[in-house]
Amino acid sequence: MIRPAPDPQRVIVGTFMVLAAVVFAVAPLPLALRSAGVVLSAYLAFGMGGMPFAYLAALLAPPAGLIAGDAEWLVMLPIMLSGNLLGMLALEFGWRYPALILSPLLLITPAAFVQAATQRELFAVALPWDDTRATWLTLHALVAALGVLSAFMLDRRRARRESDTPNKARAVGRPTPARRRA
């Protein structure tokens, strides 16, 4: 699992990222950018605060977008919620290298399914993204991949800091946790 930030920083930044996801959901932006902003905020919340904040940003922020009164947001909400849930589950259970492929792939799976299903005559539905379907899928896959890469970067930086701290303490002559116990 990811190494979250130290405790007060984890809670503050995680809460900030959840609130940023809510702001993206309510902002008067094009539909694809609003959704991509929520996704990016969820991945950054994962990188800074861990999975609880990522789930909050991915699953509680999109319904807050209904405050704006946008009918298009309401129509796309089930697709966004299911994609966000699948993307976060893939991130949690496939953490590390499998998550780099699984999370973006599962994030766009519901949207790709809807895109394929609405092309058939039986399921023909006019969705608000009819002219930008490929852009929607590509944008969300790239944002998810960027989010996973940023979480990798944050995790590696924290791992380096943890491994450097005992060495610096020994070099200066300060007692390390192992020396204090002895």
Secondary structure as UniProt FT lines:
FT   HELIX           7..26
FT   HELIX           31..49
FT   HELIX           51..64
FT   HELIX           65..68
FT   HELIX           71..93
FT   TURN            94..96
FT   HELIX           97..117
FT   TURN            118..119
FT   TURN            122..123
FT   TURN            128..131
FT   HELIX           133..172
FT   HELIX           177..181
//
